[in-house]
Amino acid sequence: MSKIEIGKIVNTHGLRGCLKVQPWTDYPEVFEEIQTVFLNGNQHTIQSVSYQKNSILLVLSEIDTVEKAAKLKNTVLLCEREALGDLPQQTYYIVDLIGCKVYEDETELGILSDVIATGGADLYEIQRNDDKPLYLPAVKENILCIDIPTKTIHVKLPEGLLDL
């Protein structure tokens, strides 16, 4: 089974081992739906989930002191991909998009190297062979087809984007 990154521990909360987590998902409630997470290769059961502004407060099995929690700061949380369920149509995990070849018509533009959340439409960072990265707004007018099995994305560049 493959694992997927779902957040990062950014701090402790309180004295009993509660972890403050920055979620890396558009749907932070997923922490309420999954039962286990992995930290440094070790599986932990989720005992409770609460929210504080844009963070998740997470209590995990075996993390019961602030000292244990503090050692986990900056640790990435993973979960089994299968535990997340099916994604809605035309929704993708960023990890699956990274590394896709990006084409306009038959011309390869480069490799998708990052997805940047902007608060509005995401930006696809396309690393080109001999030039600075290209930043493409990920809106339906620009993204024609995403094919994860073949690791390809077909796009229509907005007028003048390559001139920037």
C-alpha positions as CSV (number, residue, x, y, z in Angstrom):
1,M,0.0,0.0,0.0
2,S,1.3,3.4,-0.8
3,K,1.3,6.4,1.5
4,I,0.5,10.0,0.9
5,E,1.6,13.1,2.8
6,I,-1.3,14.9,4.4
7,G,0.3,17.4,6.7
8,K,3.2,18.6,8.8
9,I,3.6,18.9,12.6
10,V,4.4,22.5,13.3
11,N,4.2,22.7,17.0
12,T,2.9,21.2,20.2
13,H,-0.3,22.2,22.0
14,G,-0.7,21.9,25.7
15,L,1.2,19.5,28.0
16,R,-0.3,16.1,27.1
17,G,1.2,15.5,23.7
18,C,-1.3,17.3,21.5
19,L,0.2,18.1,18.1
20,K,-0.5,21.2,16.0
21,V,-0.6,20.2,12.4
22,Q,-0.6,22.2,9.2
23,P,-2.9,20.2,6.9
24,W,-1.8,19.7,3.3
25,T,-5.2,19.0,2.0
26,D,-8.1,20.9,0.6
27,Y,-10.3,18.9,2.9
28,P,-8.9,19.1,6.5
29,E,-11.9,17.1,7.8
30,V,-10.1,14.0,6.4
31,F,-8.3,13.8,9.7
32,E,-11.7,12.9,11.3
33,E,-12.3,10.1,8.7
34,I,-9.0,8.3,8.8
35,Q,-8.0,6.1,11.8
36,T,-4.2,6.0,11.6
37,V,-1.3,8.1,10.5
38,F,2.4,7.3,10.0
39,L,5.2,9.4,11.6
40,N,8.8,8.4,10.8
41,G,7.7,5.0,9.7
42,N,5.6,4.3,12.9
43,Q,1.9,3.9,12.8
44,H,-0.2,5.9,15.3
45,T,-4.0,5.7,16.0
46,I,-5.8,9.1,15.9
47,Q,-7.5,9.6,19.3
48,S,-9.0,13.0,18.8
49,V,-9.1,15.8,16.2
50,S,-10.0,19.5,16.8
51,Y,-9.4,22.7,14.9
52,Q,-7.6,25.9,15.7
53,K,-7.8,28.6,13.0
54,N,-6.1,27.0,10.0
55,S,-4.5,24.2,12.0
56,I,-5.5,20.7,13.2
57,L,-5.0,19.7,16.8
58,L,-4.3,16.0,16.8
59,V,-3.9,13.6,19.7
60,L,-2.2,10.3,18.7
61,S,-1.6,7.1,20.5
62,E,1.8,6.8,22.3
63,I,2.3,10.6,22.1
64,D,1.2,11.5,25.6
65,T,3.7,14.2,26.8
66,V,4.8,17.5,25.5
67,E,8.4,16.2,25.4
68,K,7.4,13.4,23.0
69,A,5.4,15.8,20.9
70,A,8.2,18.3,20.7
71,K,10.5,15.7,19.2
72,L,8.1,15.4,16.3
73,K,8.1,19.1,15.3
74,N,8.6,19.4,11.5
75,T,7.7,15.8,10.9
76,V,5.5,15.0,7.9
77,L,2.3,13.0,8.5
78,L,1.4,10.2,6.1
79,C,-1.6,8.0,5.7
80,E,-2.5,5.0,3.5
81,R,-3.8,6.4,0.1
82,E,-6.6,3.9,0.2
83,A,-7.8,5.3,3.6
84,L,-8.6,8.6,1.8
85,G,-11.2,7.1,-0.5
86,D,-11.9,8.1,-4.0
87,L,-11.4,11.6,-5.3
88,P,-14.1,13.5,-7.1
89,Q,-13.8,13.5,-10.9
90,Q,-11.2,15.9,-12.3
91,T,-9.5,16.2,-8.8
92,Y,-5.9,14.9,-8.4
93,Y,-3.4,14.5,-5.7
94,I,-0.5,16.9,-6.1
95,V,2.0,14.0,-5.7
96,D,0.4,12.4,-8.8
97,L,0.7,15.6,-10.9
98,I,4.4,16.3,-10.0
99,G,6.6,14.9,-12.7
100,C,3.9,14.9,-15.5
101,K,5.1,16.1,-18.9
102,V,3.2,19.2,-20.0
103,Y,2.2,19.6,-23.7
104,E,0.5,22.3,-25.8
105,D,-0.7,20.6,-28.9
106,E,2.3,18.3,-29.7
107,T,5.0,20.5,-28.2
108,E,6.4,19.5,-24.9
109,L,6.6,22.6,-22.6
110,G,8.4,20.9,-19.7
111,I,7.7,18.9,-16.5
112,L,5.3,20.0,-13.8
113,S,7.5,20.6,-10.9
114,D,5.2,22.2,-8.3
115,V,1.6,23.2,-7.6
116,I,1.3,26.5,-5.8
117,A,-1.8,27.2,-3.8
118,T,-2.7,30.9,-4.2
119,G,-6.0,31.1,-2.5
120,G,-7.7,31.4,-5.9
121,A,-6.7,29.1,-8.8
122,D,-3.6,27.0,-8.2
123,L,-0.5,27.7,-10.2
124,Y,1.2,24.9,-12.1
125,E,5.0,25.5,-12.1
126,I,6.4,24.0,-15.3
127,Q,10.1,23.5,-15.4
128,R,11.4,24.1,-18.9
129,N,14.6,22.6,-20.2
130,D,16.6,25.8,-20.9
131,D,14.5,28.6,-19.5
132,K,13.0,30.0,-16.3
133,P,9.9,28.2,-15.0
134,L,6.5,28.8,-16.6
135,Y,3.6,29.5,-14.2
136,L,0.2,28.4,-15.6
137,P,-3.0,29.2,-13.7
138,A,-4.8,25.8,-13.3
139,V,-8.2,26.8,-14.6
140,K,-10.4,24.8,-16.9
141,E,-9.6,27.1,-19.8
142,N,-5.9,26.3,-19.6
143,I,-6.0,22.6,-18.5
144,L,-7.4,20.5,-21.3
145,C,-6.6,17.0,-20.2
146,I,-4.8,15.3,-17.3
147,D,-3.8,11.7,-17.8
148,I,-2.2,10.3,-14.6
149,P,-1.5,6.8,-16.0
150,T,0.6,8.3,-18.8
151,K,1.9,11.1,-16.7
152,T,0.9,13.8,-19.2
153,I,-1.0,17.1,-19.0
154,H,-2.3,18.8,-22.1
155,V,-2.8,22.6,-21.8
156,K,-3.8,25.7,-23.8
157,L,-1.5,28.6,-22.8
158,P,-3.1,32.0,-22.4
159,E,-2.2,34.5,-25.1
160,G,1.2,36.1,-24.3
161,L,2.2,33.9,-21.3
162,L,5.4,32.7,-23.0
163,D,6.3,36.4,-23.6
164,L,6.5,37.2,-19.8
